[in-house]
Amino acid sequence: MIILYPTETLYALGVNALDEAAVEQLFALKGRDMLQHSSWLVRDVEDLKKYAHVPSKAEKIIEKFLPGSLTLILNANDKVPDFRRGTENEISFRISSDPLTQKIIEAFMEENDAPLTCTSANVHGAPTFSTPGEILQQFGEKAQRIEKIYDDGPRKALASTIVRIIDDTVTILREGDISEEEIRRVSGEVVSAQQDKR
């Protein structure tokens, strides 16, 4: 089942992140290739550590900025299925600060014992709109594939900041609501800036 739900930044599309068929359906809806990444929404740090290796600098950033508008890319551990590991063996995670999003992921993980995908609610490469009505209109006839919609009004904050932390090396892939300067200050090292679209 594909759901449309709000986060503290924008709306997202979610399916069971460990269900390969469900992820295939989601990517078909968005027009994305399965080799591309999709973030996982989890409840808390304990969930995150269940699926990833968390180096010491990641611990500092997590303590300061999560829950919040941060996407954290970490090395996947052996509990992540092969179809989601990709060639880089990495997974990106979100822990939302939005009260409704927190309720949604609590209920979802209680029922499914799995993370929820947290990919932008748009056709791949197209703009991301701020309300469910606009989002559904963009998908056209494909919108009927979205089986559950959580409409909580407009969401139009800056996209999350994406930070990759592998072997305690910190790289900012996208600067969003949290600035590069803030990440640098907390991690205590020089951060290289790149551009990434996730």
ROBA-641337 format. One record per residue (C-alpha): residue number from 1; x, y, z. Coordinates in Angstrom, 1 decimal, padded with zeros to 4 digits. Last residue first. Layout:
% residues N
<site pos="NUM" east="X" north="Y" up="Z"/>
...
This chain:
% residues 198
<site pos="198" east="017.1" north="012.5" up="-003.3"/>
<site pos="197" east="018.9" north="015.1" up="-005.4"/>
<site pos="196" east="022.6" north="015.6" up="-004.6"/>
<site pos="195" east="024.9" north="018.5" up="-004.8"/>
<site pos="194" east="028.3" north="018.4" up="-003.0"/>
<site pos="193" east="029.8" north="020.3" up="-000.1"/>
<site pos="192" east="032.8" north="019.1" up="001.8"/>
<site pos="191" east="032.6" north="019.4" up="005.6"/>
<site pos="190" east="035.6" north="020.5" up="007.7"/>
<site pos="189" east="035.4" north="018.9" up="011.1"/>
<site pos="188" east="033.9" north="019.3" up="014.5"/>
<site pos="187" east="030.7" north="017.4" up="013.8"/>
<site pos="186" east="028.6" north="020.0" up="015.7"/>
<site pos="185" east="030.2" north="023.1" up="014.1"/>
<site pos="184" east="030.3" north="021.6" up="010.6"/>
<site pos="183" east="026.6" north="020.6" up="010.8"/>
<site pos="182" east="025.6" north="024.1" up="011.9"/>
<site pos="181" east="027.8" north="025.7" up="009.2"/>
<site pos="180" east="026.3" north="023.5" up="006.5"/>
<site pos="179" east="022.9" north="024.9" up="007.4"/>
<site pos="178" east="019.9" north="022.9" up="008.7"/>
<site pos="177" east="016.7" north="023.6" up="006.6"/>
<site pos="176" east="018.4" north="022.5" up="003.4"/>
<site pos="175" east="022.0" north="022.0" up="002.3"/>
<site pos="174" east="022.4" north="018.9" up="000.1"/>
<site pos="173" east="025.2" north="016.4" up="-000.1"/>
<site pos="172" east="027.0" north="017.4" up="003.1"/>
<site pos="171" east="029.9" north="015.1" up="003.7"/>
<site pos="170" east="031.1" north="013.8" up="007.1"/>
<site pos="169" east="033.9" north="011.2" up="007.4"/>
<site pos="168" east="033.4" north="009.1" up="010.5"/>
<site pos="167" east="033.8" north="005.8" up="008.5"/>
<site pos="166" east="030.8" north="006.9" up="006.4"/>
<site pos="165" east="028.6" north="009.9" up="007.3"/>
<site pos="164" east="026.5" north="011.4" up="004.6"/>
<site pos="163" east="024.5" north="014.4" up="005.4"/>
<site pos="162" east="021.3" north="015.5" up="003.5"/>
<site pos="161" east="019.6" north="018.7" up="004.8"/>
<site pos="160" east="015.9" north="018.3" up="004.6"/>
<site pos="159" east="013.8" north="020.2" up="002.1"/>
<site pos="158" east="012.9" north="023.8" up="003.0"/>
<site pos="157" east="009.4" north="024.2" up="004.4"/>
<site pos="156" east="006.3" north="024.0" up="002.3"/>
<site pos="155" east="003.8" north="021.7" up="003.9"/>
<site pos="154" east="000.2" north="022.7" up="003.4"/>
<site pos="153" east="-002.7" north="021.2" up="005.3"/>
<site pos="152" east="-002.7" north="017.9" up="007.3"/>
<site pos="151" east="-004.0" north="015.6" up="004.6"/>
<site pos="150" east="-003.0" north="012.0" up="005.4"/>
<site pos="149" east="-003.8" north="010.0" up="002.2"/>
<site pos="148" east="-004.1" north="006.3" up="001.9"/>
<site pos="147" east="-004.3" north="004.2" up="-001.3"/>
<site pos="146" east="-002.0" north="006.0" up="-003.6"/>
<site pos="145" east="-002.3" north="004.0" up="-006.8"/>
<site pos="144" east="-005.3" north="006.1" up="-007.8"/>
<site pos="143" east="-002.9" north="009.0" up="-008.3"/>
<site pos="142" east="-001.6" north="007.2" up="-011.5"/>
<site pos="141" east="-004.5" north="008.8" up="-013.4"/>
<site pos="140" east="-002.9" north="012.2" up="-012.9"/>
<site pos="139" east="000.3" north="012.2" up="-010.8"/>
<site pos="138" east="000.5" north="016.0" up="-010.8"/>
<site pos="137" east="-003.2" north="016.2" up="-009.7"/>
<site pos="136" east="-002.5" north="014.0" up="-006.7"/>
<site pos="135" east="000.3" north="016.3" up="-005.5"/>
<site pos="134" east="-001.7" north="019.5" up="-006.0"/>
<site pos="133" east="-004.6" north="018.0" up="-003.9"/>
<site pos="132" east="-002.1" north="016.7" up="-001.3"/>
<site pos="131" east="-000.7" north="020.1" up="-000.6"/>
<site pos="130" east="002.8" north="021.7" up="-000.8"/>
<site pos="129" east="003.9" north="020.7" up="-004.3"/>
<site pos="128" east="007.2" north="019.0" up="-005.3"/>
<site pos="127" east="008.4" north="020.1" up="-008.7"/>
<site pos="126" east="009.1" north="017.4" up="-011.4"/>
<site pos="125" east="012.2" north="015.3" up="-011.8"/>
<site pos="124" east="010.6" north="012.1" up="-010.5"/>
<site pos="123" east="006.9" north="012.6" up="-010.2"/>
<site pos="122" east="006.3" north="014.0" up="-006.8"/>
<site pos="121" east="005.8" north="013.1" up="-003.2"/>
<site pos="120" east="009.4" north="013.1" up="-002.1"/>
<site pos="119" east="010.6" north="009.8" up="-000.7"/>
<site pos="118" east="010.2" north="008.7" up="002.9"/>
<site pos="117" east="010.0" north="005.0" up="002.8"/>
<site pos="116" east="008.4" north="003.5" up="005.9"/>
<site pos="115" east="010.6" north="001.3" up="008.3"/>
<site pos="114" east="009.6" north="-002.2" up="009.2"/>
<site pos="113" east="008.0" north="-004.1" up="012.1"/>
<site pos="112" east="004.7" north="-004.0" up="010.1"/>
<site pos="111" east="002.0" north="-003.2" up="012.7"/>
<site pos="110" east="004.1" north="-001.4" up="015.3"/>
<site pos="109" east="006.2" north="000.1" up="012.6"/>
<site pos="108" east="003.2" north="001.7" up="010.9"/>
<site pos="107" east="001.6" north="002.9" up="014.1"/>
<site pos="106" east="004.7" north="004.6" up="015.3"/>
<site pos="105" east="005.5" north="005.9" up="011.8"/>
<site pos="104" east="002.0" north="007.6" up="011.5"/>
<site pos="103" east="002.1" north="009.0" up="015.0"/>
<site pos="102" east="005.5" north="010.6" up="014.5"/>
<site pos="101" east="004.4" north="012.0" up="011.1"/>
<site pos="100" east="001.4" north="013.6" up="012.9"/>
<site pos="99" east="003.7" north="015.2" up="015.5"/>
<site pos="98" east="006.2" north="016.5" up="013.0"/>
<site pos="97" east="009.8" north="016.1" up="014.4"/>
<site pos="96" east="010.6" north="013.4" up="011.8"/>
<site pos="95" east="013.4" north="010.8" up="012.1"/>
<site pos="94" east="014.7" north="010.4" up="008.5"/>
<site pos="93" east="017.2" north="007.8" up="007.3"/>
<site pos="92" east="019.4" north="007.2" up="004.2"/>
<site pos="91" east="020.8" north="003.7" up="003.5"/>
<site pos="90" east="024.2" north="002.8" up="002.2"/>
<site pos="89" east="025.8" north="-000.4" up="000.8"/>
<site pos="88" east="027.4" north="001.6" up="-002.1"/>
<site pos="87" east="026.4" north="-000.9" up="-004.8"/>
<site pos="86" east="022.8" north="-001.0" up="-003.7"/>
<site pos="85" east="021.8" north="-002.0" up="-000.2"/>
<site pos="84" east="018.0" north="-001.9" up="-000.8"/>
<site pos="83" east="017.7" north="-005.2" up="-002.9"/>
<site pos="82" east="020.2" north="-006.9" up="-000.6"/>
<site pos="81" east="017.9" north="-006.6" up="002.5"/>
<site pos="80" east="019.0" north="-004.5" up="005.4"/>
<site pos="79" east="019.6" north="-006.5" up="008.5"/>
<site pos="78" east="023.3" north="-007.1" up="007.6"/>
<site pos="77" east="024.2" north="-003.5" up="008.3"/>
<site pos="76" east="023.8" north="-000.4" up="006.1"/>
<site pos="75" east="026.5" north="002.3" up="006.1"/>
<site pos="74" east="025.0" north="005.6" up="006.9"/>
<site pos="73" east="023.2" north="008.5" up="005.1"/>
<site pos="72" east="021.3" north="010.9" up="007.4"/>
<site pos="71" east="018.4" north="013.0" up="006.2"/>
<site pos="70" east="017.9" north="016.0" up="008.5"/>
<site pos="69" east="014.8" north="018.1" up="009.0"/>
<site pos="68" east="014.3" north="017.1" up="012.6"/>
<site pos="67" east="014.2" north="014.4" up="015.3"/>
<site pos="66" east="017.1" north="014.5" up="015.3"/>
<site pos="65" east="019.4" north="017.5" up="015.1"/>
<site pos="64" east="021.8" north="017.7" up="018.1"/>
<site pos="63" east="021.9" north="014.1" up="019.3"/>
<site pos="62" east="021.9" north="012.7" up="015.7"/>
<site pos="61" east="024.8" north="015.0" up="014.8"/>
<site pos="60" east="026.9" north="013.9" up="017.7"/>
<site pos="59" east="026.1" north="010.2" up="017.2"/>
<site pos="58" east="027.0" north="010.6" up="013.5"/>
<site pos="57" east="030.4" north="011.8" up="014.6"/>
<site pos="56" east="030.8" north="008.6" up="016.6"/>
<site pos="55" east="030.0" north="006.2" up="013.9"/>
<site pos="54" east="026.5" north="004.7" up="013.5"/>
<site pos="53" east="026.4" north="001.4" up="011.6"/>
<site pos="52" east="022.9" north="001.0" up="010.2"/>
<site pos="51" east="019.7" north="-001.1" up="010.3"/>
<site pos="50" east="018.9" north="-001.6" up="014.0"/>
<site pos="49" east="020.8" north="001.6" up="014.8"/>
<site pos="48" east="018.1" north="003.6" up="013.1"/>
<site pos="47" east="015.4" north="001.9" up="015.1"/>
<site pos="46" east="017.2" north="002.8" up="018.3"/>
<site pos="45" east="017.6" north="006.3" up="017.1"/>
<site pos="44" east="013.9" north="006.9" up="016.8"/>
<site pos="43" east="010.7" north="006.2" up="015.0"/>
<site pos="42" east="012.0" north="005.4" up="011.5"/>
<site pos="41" east="011.5" north="007.0" up="008.0"/>
<site pos="40" east="013.7" north="005.4" up="005.3"/>
<site pos="39" east="015.1" north="007.4" up="002.5"/>
<site pos="38" east="014.9" north="006.2" up="-001.1"/>
<site pos="37" east="017.9" north="005.8" up="-003.3"/>
<site pos="36" east="018.2" north="005.1" up="-007.0"/>
<site pos="35" east="018.9" north="001.7" up="-008.4"/>
<site pos="34" east="015.2" north="001.0" up="-008.6"/>
<site pos="33" east="014.8" north="003.6" up="-011.3"/>
<site pos="32" east="012.3" north="006.3" up="-010.8"/>
<site pos="31" east="009.0" north="007.1" up="-012.6"/>
<site pos="30" east="007.3" north="008.1" up="-009.4"/>
<site pos="29" east="004.5" north="005.6" up="-009.6"/>
<site pos="28" east="006.9" north="002.9" up="-010.9"/>
<site pos="27" east="009.2" north="003.7" up="-007.9"/>
<site pos="26" east="006.4" north="003.1" up="-005.5"/>
<site pos="25" east="005.3" north="-000.1" up="-007.1"/>
<site pos="24" east="008.9" north="-001.4" up="-007.0"/>
<site pos="23" east="009.1" north="-000.4" up="-003.3"/>
<site pos="22" east="006.0" north="-002.5" up="-002.6"/>
<site pos="21" east="007.4" north="-005.5" up="-004.5"/>
<site pos="20" east="010.7" north="-005.3" up="-002.6"/>
<site pos="19" east="009.0" north="-005.1" up="000.9"/>
<site pos="18" east="011.6" north="-003.9" up="003.4"/>
<site pos="17" east="010.8" north="-000.2" up="003.0"/>
<site pos="16" east="007.1" north="-000.8" up="003.6"/>
<site pos="15" east="005.6" north="002.0" up="001.5"/>
<site pos="14" east="005.6" north="005.8" up="001.9"/>
<site pos="13" east="005.3" north="008.9" up="-000.2"/>
<site pos="12" east="006.3" north="012.2" up="001.3"/>
<site pos="11" east="004.8" north="015.6" up="001.9"/>
<site pos="10" east="007.2" north="018.5" up="002.7"/>
<site pos="9" east="009.3" north="019.8" up="005.6"/>
<site pos="8" east="008.0" north="018.7" up="009.0"/>
<site pos="7" east="006.6" north="015.6" up="007.3"/>
<site pos="6" east="003.2" north="015.0" up="005.7"/>
<site pos="5" east="001.8" north="011.7" up="004.4"/>
<site pos="4" east="000.9" north="010.0" up="001.1"/>
<site pos="3" east="000.5" north="006.3" up="001.4"/>
<site pos="2" east="001.3" north="003.5" up="-001.0"/>
<site pos="1" east="000.0" north="000.0" up="000.0"/>
